[in-house]
C-alpha cells in the first residue's frame, strides 16, 4: 500500500479558525510537526496532521490550506454566512 499525503512535516499551512468573541473567521498559519496515519481494512488510510501550537488536535486535508489566499477566501465565504445568519436569512 502506498500512502500519499497532501502536506509533509515542516510545511507551513493555513488554518481557518472562528473567533467567538468577535464572531468571525480568520486565517492563522502553523507548521506541520507530525503526521498521524491510521490504516484500516481494504487499504483505506486516514491521514491527520498535527500542527505546532495546536497540541491534542489533529487536522485533515479539508481543514488545511496551502496558501494564505486560499484560507482568506474561505474566511470570506464563512463570514458571509455568519452575516446572513445575523440578518435572519
MMTF fields as JSON, N, C-alpha, C and O atoms, coordinates in Angstrom:
{
  "mmtfVersion": "1.0.0",
  "mmtfProducer": "UNKNOWN",
  "numBonds": 355,
  "numAtoms": 356,
  "numGroups": 89,
  "numChains": 1,
  "numModels": 1,
  "chainsPerModel": [1],
  "groupsPerChain": [89],
  "chainIdList": ["A"],
  "bondAtomList": [4, 2, 8, 6, 12, 10, 16, 14, 20, 18, 24, 22, 28, 26, 32, 30, 36, 34, 40, 38, 44, 42, 48, 46, 52, 50, 56, 54, 60, 58, 64, 62, 68, 66, 72, 70, 76, 74, 80, 78, 84, 82, 88, 86, 92, 90, 96, 94, 100, 98, 104, 102, 108, 106, 112, 110, 116, 114, 120, 118, 124, 122, 128, 126, 132, 130, 136, 134, 140, 138, 144, 142, 148, 146, 152, 150, 156, 154, 160, 158, 164, 162, 168, 166, 172, 170, 176, 174, 180, 178, 184, 182, 188, 186, 192, 190, 196, 194, 200, 198, 204, 202, 208, 206, 212, 210, 216, 214, 220, 218, 224, 222, 228, 226, 232, 230, 236, 234, 240, 238, 244, 242, 248, 246, 252, 250, 256, 254, 260, 258, 264, 262, 268, 266, 272, 270, 276, 274, 280, 278, 284, 282, 288, 286, 292, 290, 296, 294, 300, 298, 304, 302, 308, 306, 312, 310, 316, 314, 320, 318, 324, 322, 328, 326, 332, 330, 336, 334, 340, 338, 344, 342, 348, 346, 352, 350],
  "bondOrderList": [1, 1, 1, 1, 1, 1, 1, 1, 1, 1, 1, 1, 1, 1, 1, 1, 1, 1, 1, 1, 1, 1, 1, 1, 1, 1, 1, 1, 1, 1, 1, 1, 1, 1, 1, 1, 1, 1, 1, 1, 1, 1, 1, 1, 1, 1, 1, 1, 1, 1, 1, 1, 1, 1, 1, 1, 1, 1, 1, 1, 1, 1, 1, 1, 1, 1, 1, 1, 1, 1, 1, 1, 1, 1, 1, 1, 1, 1, 1, 1, 1, 1, 1, 1, 1, 1, 1, 1],
  "groupList": [{"groupName": "UNK", "atomNameList": ["N", "CA", "C", "O"], "elementList": ["N", "C", "C", "O"], "formalChargeList": [0, 0, 0, 0], "bondAtomList": [1, 0, 2, 1, 3, 2], "bondOrderList": [1, 1, 2], "singleLetterCode": "X", "chemCompType": "L-PEPTIDE LINKING"}],
  "groupTypeList": [0, 0, 0, 0, 0, 0, 0, 0, 0, 0, 0, 0, 0, 0, 0, 0, 0, 0, 0, 0, 0, 0, 0, 0, 0, 0, 0, 0, 0, 0, 0, 0, 0, 0, 0, 0, 0, 0, 0, 0, 0, 0, 0, 0, 0, 0, 0, 0, 0, 0, 0, 0, 0, 0, 0, 0, 0, 0, 0, 0, 0, 0, 0, 0, 0, 0, 0, 0, 0, 0, 0, 0, 0, 0, 0, 0, 0, 0, 0, 0, 0, 0, 0, 0, 0, 0, 0, 0, 0],
  "groupIdList": [1, 2, 3, 4, 5, 6, 7, 8, 9, 10, 11, 12, 13, 14, 15, 16, 17, 18, 19, 20, 21, 22, 23, 24, 25, 26, 27, 28, 29, 30, 31, 32, 33, 34, 35, 36, 37, 38, 39, 40, 41, 42, 43, 44, 45, 46, 47, 48, 49, 50, 51, 52, 53, 54, 55, 56, 57, 58, 59, 60, 61, 62, 63, 64, 65, 66, 67, 68, 69, 70, 71, 72, 73, 74, 75, 76, 77, 78, 79, 80, 81, 82, 83, 84, 85, 86, 87, 88, 89],
  "secStructList": [7, 7, 7, 7, 7, 1, 1, 7, 6, 6, 7, 3, 3, 3, 3, 3, 3, 3, 3, 6, 6, 6, 6, 3, 3, 3, 3, 3, 3, 3, 3, 3, 3, 3, 3, 3, 3, 3, 3, 3, 4, 4, 4, 3, 3, 3, 3, 3, 3, 3, 3, 6, 6, 7, 6, 6, 7, 3, 3, 7, 4, 4, 4, 3, 3, 1, 1, 2, 2, 2, 2, 2, 2, 2, 2, 2, 2, 2, 2, 2, 2, 2, 2, 2, 2, 2, 2, 6, 7],
  "xCoordList": [0.852, 0.0, 0.894, 1.822, 0.609, 1.343, 0.442, -0.705, 0.971, 0.202, 0.821, 2.008, 0.0, 0.458, -0.254, -1.462, 0.513, -0.053, -0.071, 0.74, -0.998, -1.105, -0.012, 0.497, 0.349, 1.372, 2.412, 2.205, 3.539, 4.621, 5.072, 4.752, 5.807, 6.349, 7.235, 8.073, 7.039, 7.809, 7.119, 7.563, 6.035, 5.3, 4.533, 3.995, 4.494, 3.633, 2.261, 2.133, 1.238, -0.142, -0.975, -0.537, -2.169, -3.087, -4.348, -4.894, -4.806, -5.995, -7.023, -6.678, -8.276, -9.364, -9.947, -10.377, -9.955, -10.461, -11.589, -11.675, -12.442, -13.536, -13.248, -12.918, -13.376, -13.275, -14.699, -15.461, -15.052, -16.404, -16.574, -17.683, -15.48, -15.55, -15.901, -16.703, -15.289, -15.541, -16.598, -17.046, -17.004, -17.989, -17.603, -18.385, -16.356, -15.906, -14.806, -14.215, -14.541, -13.482, -12.235, -12.317, -11.087, -9.817, -8.829, -9.012, -7.792, -6.775, -5.55, -5.138, -4.981, -3.798, -2.831, -3.248, -1.55, -0.575, 0.057, 0.121, 0.521, 1.214, 2.109, 2.041, 2.931, 3.863, 3.441, 3.118, 3.448, 3.141, 4.346, 5.47, 4.111, 5.215, 5.094, 6.036, 3.923, 3.776, 2.621, 1.613, 2.776, 1.698, 1.123, 1.857, -0.185, -0.875, -1.635, -2.66, -1.13, -1.724, -2.311, -1.618, -3.612, -4.302, -4.722, -5.37, -4.352, -4.706, -5.779, -5.636, -6.86, -7.978, -8.053, -7.263, -9.0, -9.187, -9.486, -9.922, -9.256, -9.471, -8.612, -9.007, -7.442, -6.445, -6.966, -6.613, -7.782, -8.256, -7.406, -7.266, -6.838, -5.981, -6.624, -7.221, -6.491, -6.961, -5.712, -4.989, -5.452, -4.23, -4.562, -5.348, -3.961, -4.136, -2.812, -1.742, -2.896, -1.708, -1.737, -2.704, -0.684, -0.555, 0.263, 1.333, -0.245, 0.378, 1.019, 0.56, 2.089, 2.721, 1.703, 0.973, 1.655, 0.749, -0.696, -1.561, -0.987, -2.332, -2.227, -2.638, -1.692, -1.454, -2.768, -3.694, -2.83, -4.019, -5.088, -6.155, -4.831, -5.812, -5.142, -4.007, -5.857, -5.365, -6.228, -7.454, -5.592, -6.307, -6.259, -5.362, -7.226, -7.305, -7.21, -7.301, -7.025, -6.815, -7.834, -7.477, -9.102, -10.148, -10.147, -10.886, -9.331, -9.258, -8.019, -7.885, -7.126, -5.866, -5.772, -6.311, -5.083, -4.919, -3.43, -2.701, -2.986, -1.558, -1.113, 0.067, -2.046, -1.668, -2.584, -3.71, -2.084, -2.877, -4.082, -5.165, -3.897, -5.005, -6.18, -7.334, -5.89, -6.959, -7.678, -8.902, -6.923, -7.532, -8.37, -9.461, -7.873, -8.628, -9.921, -10.951, -9.877, -11.078, -12.129, -13.318, -11.675, -12.599, -13.159, -14.334, -12.339, -12.81, -13.897, -14.911, -13.686, -14.682, -16.0, -17.066, -15.926, -17.125, -17.862, -19.079, -17.123, -17.748, -18.275, -19.325, -17.559, -18.031, -19.299, -20.151, -19.434, -20.668, -21.839, -22.948, -21.603, -22.657, -23.059, -24.247, -22.075, -22.385, -23.219, -24.161, -22.881, -23.633, -25.077, -25.998, -25.278, -26.641, -27.422, -28.606, -26.764, -27.431, -27.827, -28.893, -26.987, -27.304, -28.541, -29.366, -28.66, -29.817, -31.061, -32.146, -30.918, -32.058, -32.394, -33.515, -31.468, -31.721, -31.502, -31.667],
  "yCoordList": [-1.177, 0.0, 1.235, 1.343, 2.145, 3.401, 4.509, 4.648, 5.296, 6.381, 7.701, 7.951, 8.533, 9.853, 10.91, 10.834, 11.887, 12.945, 14.248, 14.456, 15.105, 16.409, 17.346, 18.177, 17.21, 18.036, 17.14, 15.934, 17.732, 16.984, 17.697, 18.866, 16.99, 17.582, 18.77, 18.679, 19.872, 21.084, 22.066, 23.207, 21.648, 22.544, 23.593, 23.303, 24.81, 25.839, 25.692, 25.62, 25.648, 25.537, 26.614, 27.241, 26.807, 27.817, 27.141, 26.251, 27.575, 27.031, 28.151, 29.288, 27.825, 28.779, 28.515, 27.403, 29.561, 29.436, 30.435, 31.467, 30.101, 31.008, 31.694, 31.044, 32.992, 33.776, 34.008, 34.75, 33.386, 33.546, 34.916, 35.448, 35.488, 36.821, 37.871, 38.77, 37.745, 38.7, 38.206, 38.956, 36.944, 36.311, 36.414, 36.855, 35.985, 35.944, 34.907, 34.451, 34.543, 33.595, 34.348, 35.42, 33.78, 34.359, 33.237, 32.097, 33.566, 32.59, 32.711, 33.81, 31.567, 31.52, 30.493, 29.416, 30.826, 29.887, 29.052, 29.464, 27.871, 26.99, 26.05, 26.008, 25.315, 24.366, 22.952, 22.688, 22.049, 20.645, 20.036, 20.108, 19.444, 18.85, 17.337, 16.683, 16.76, 15.312, 14.862, 15.558, 13.696, 13.07, 11.942, 11.215, 11.803, 10.743, 9.935, 10.382, 8.747, 7.929, 6.669, 5.903, 6.466, 5.259, 4.495, 5.048, 3.22, 2.39, 1.399, 0.714, 1.339, 0.472, -0.647, -0.69, -1.537, -2.632, -2.094, -0.953, -2.897, -2.554, -1.365, -0.581, -1.238, -0.238, 1.199, 2.019, 1.492, 2.863, 3.514, 2.976, 4.676, 5.386, 6.712, 7.4, 7.048, 8.317, 9.091, 8.664, 10.232, 10.984, 12.259, 13.084, 12.408, 13.607, 14.337, 13.734, 15.633, 16.476, 17.163, 17.845, 16.981, 17.662, 18.926, 18.883, 20.042, 21.338, 21.883, 21.626, 22.638, 23.315, 24.297, 24.959, 24.39, 25.261, 24.773, 25.483, 23.599, 23.016, 21.608, 20.632, 21.506, 20.215, 19.538, 20.166, 18.237, 17.466, 17.507, 16.918, 18.184, 18.249, 17.852, 18.236, 17.089, 16.636, 17.272, 17.293, 17.785, 18.399, 17.467, 16.633, 17.619, 16.784, 17.657, 18.882, 17.017, 17.747, 18.851, 19.942, 18.579, 19.567, 20.74, 21.705, 20.67, 21.757, 22.633, 23.656, 22.243, 22.96, 23.549, 22.997, 24.67, 25.36, 25.608, 25.975, 25.405, 25.581, 27.037, 27.328, 27.966, 29.375, 30.245, 29.865, 31.407, 32.362, 32.831, 33.023, 33.017, 33.478, 32.505, 32.925, 31.213, 30.219, 30.23, 30.118, 30.364, 30.415, 31.677, 31.624, 32.807, 34.061, 33.979, 34.501, 33.333, 33.159, 32.349, 32.667, 31.3, 30.5, 31.323, 31.183, 32.179, 33.065, 34.004, 34.207, 34.566, 35.465, 34.725, 35.248, 33.506, 32.708, 32.427, 32.589, 32.006, 31.677, 32.922, 32.869, 34.033, 35.27, 35.79, 36.375, 35.585, 35.961, 35.134, 35.649, 33.861, 33.003, 33.508, 33.567, 33.873, 34.416, 35.684, 35.87, 36.557, 37.799, 37.522, 38.167, 36.558, 36.195, 35.627, 35.921, 34.815, 34.261, 35.354, 35.275, 36.372, 37.509, 38.244, 38.682, 38.375, 39.078, 38.195, 38.675, 36.911, 36.007, 35.443, 34.981, 35.469, 34.931, 33.443, 32.821],
  "zCoordList": [0.0, 0.0, 0.0, 0.801, -0.889, -0.953, -0.419, -0.845, 0.518, 1.115, 0.68, 0.893, 0.069, -0.354, 0.488, 0.717, 0.938, 1.762, 0.969, 0.067, 1.318, 0.664, 1.167, 0.413, 2.45, 3.083, 3.724, 3.86, 4.122, 4.745, 6.019, 6.235, 6.845, 8.064, 7.696, 6.799, 8.394, 8.134, 7.21, 7.087, 6.552, 5.661, 6.466, 7.535, 5.937, 6.519, 5.889, 4.667, 6.727, 6.257, 6.95, 7.915, 6.437, 6.972, 7.47, 6.816, 8.638, 9.285, 9.409, 9.73, 9.156, 9.357, 10.733, 11.039, 11.562, 12.928, 13.153, 12.488, 14.099, 14.434, 15.763, 16.755, 15.765, 16.994, 17.491, 16.872, 18.589, 19.117, 19.77, 19.817, 20.274, 20.876, 19.824, 20.074, 18.64, 17.555, 16.587, 15.719, 16.728, 15.858, 14.385, 13.543, 14.099, 12.713, 12.554, 13.533, 11.307, 10.984, 10.557, 9.957, 10.87, 10.464, 10.135, 10.562, 9.381, 8.972, 9.869, 10.24, 10.208, 11.05, 10.456, 10.03, 10.432, 9.874, 10.977, 12.135, 10.593, 11.514, 10.708, 9.479, 11.406, 10.787, 11.178, 12.336, 10.202, 10.481, 11.196, 10.699, 12.351, 13.076, 13.214, 13.661, 12.828, 12.903, 12.011, 11.889, 11.392, 10.626, 11.465, 12.134, 11.425, 12.147, 11.102, 10.586, 10.792, 9.731, 10.341, 11.011, 10.097, 10.534, 9.291, 8.402, 9.229, 8.088, 8.529, 9.542, 7.746, 8.044, 7.009, 6.066, 7.196, 6.254, 4.86, 4.706, 3.879, 2.474, 2.051, 1.188, 2.662, 2.28, 2.327, 1.479, 3.292, 3.478, 4.558, 5.656, 4.239, 5.19, 5.582, 4.754, 6.836, 7.368, 7.782, 8.682, 7.128, 7.361, 8.114, 7.648, 9.269, 10.08, 10.208, 10.124, 10.411, 10.535, 11.899, 12.238, 12.667, 13.951, 13.724, 13.117, 14.213, 13.975, 15.25, 16.363, 15.048, 16.172, 16.773, 16.035, 18.07, 18.828, 18.851, 19.365, 18.318, 18.364, 18.968, 18.34, 20.156, 20.783, 21.132, 21.645, 20.842, 21.157, 20.088, 20.264, 18.989, 17.9, 16.595, 16.315, 15.82, 14.527, 13.436, 13.544, 12.397, 11.285, 10.076, 9.956, 9.195, 8.0, 6.755, 6.837, 5.6, 4.339, 4.108, 3.661, 4.408, 4.133, 5.11, 4.913, 6.157, 7.146, 6.976, 7.648, 6.091, 5.909, 4.508, 3.549, 4.41, 3.134, 2.895, 3.816, 1.663, 1.373, 1.305, 1.496, 1.034, 0.916, 1.757, 2.078, 2.102, 2.869, 2.061, 2.614, 0.753, -0.095, -0.074, 0.01, -0.15, -0.128, 1.226, 1.282, 2.302, 3.631, 3.797, 4.365, 3.308, 3.393, 2.587, 3.015, 1.432, 0.616, 1.383, 1.347, 2.075, 2.886, 4.045, 4.384, 4.658, 5.73, 5.221, 5.888, 4.053, 3.458, 3.254, 3.577, 2.719, 2.482, 3.789, 3.868, 4.81, 6.097, 6.812, 7.452, 6.71, 7.335, 6.667, 7.335, 5.358, 4.671, 5.177, 5.318, 5.451, 6.01, 7.392, 7.708, 8.22, 9.543, 9.441, 10.211, 8.5, 8.319, 7.917, 8.419, 7.005, 6.603, 7.782, 7.941, 8.608, 9.783, 10.764, 11.375, 10.926, 11.814, 11.344, 12.146, 10.008, 9.435, 9.398, 9.071, 9.729, 9.739, 8.378, 8.16, 7.479, 6.126, 6.089, 5.039]
}
